Amino acid sequence: MMVEVSCEDSTVLSGGDTQRRLLAQLLEVKSGLSVDELAGRLDISRSAVKQHLSGLERDGYVARGSARKTGGRPEQIYVLTESGIGIFPKQYSWFSRILLQTLRGRIGDADLGEFMFNLGVDMSAMALPRITGKTRIERIVEIVRIMNETGFVAQTVPDEEPGKLPRIECRNCVYHDLSKDYPEVCQFDIGFISGLMGAGVDQEECMQRDDGQVCRFRFVPLA
């Protein structure tokens, strides 16, 4: 049985469409498939299947499962890894929009912003062990590291005045599409940074609302 399931356009597979179809077959059969089964489903040779599996296994999209017992030699089974499952389209943005739309309708714009701020503060508690015992400067460096782990492309920017705390500048907004219609989500970042730093945070610039190239945060007070 052939299934038509597309992978994320941003994922580049060296084997192109054939590898995408191979992964789609493994997505359909979560328990895994053998080389012979994949060759039959894709209508390609066993050697071609092995070649594609080798590349996909190397890239972390496919792994070897338990061998399947047969009447003769046990068959090696191949299964999708979490990375392999992850390349198929997901609707996280759509789901987030539904949640935010519902919240805004029930509690209003102002309370939604406060909710997102408090949520950011609550989430910062999970990362507090990473900054415990650090100086203020060291905390800022670690906050930037944490933000980069989630895709913000952040860096510290020295303040123009000597002795002032550096600012945090981000060149990627991980909520880019959401923040267009729901600017309240920016309060999550402010709450998160504030919770980790133990100080007030002011968003000086927003790439979404100020037609700028970055989002920039400063600590209040600066010294």
Secondary structure, DSSP 8 states (H G I E B T S, - for coil): --------TT---TTHHHHHHHHHHHHH-TT-B-HHHHHHHHT--HHHHHHHHHHHHHTTSEEE---B--SSS-B--EEE-HHHHHTS---HHHHHHHHHHHHHHHH-HHHHHHHHHHHHHHHHGGGGGGTTT--HHHHHHHHHHHHHHTT--EEEE--SSTTS--EEEES--TTHHHHHH-GGGHHHHHHHHHHHHTSEEEEEE-TTTS--S-EEEEEES--
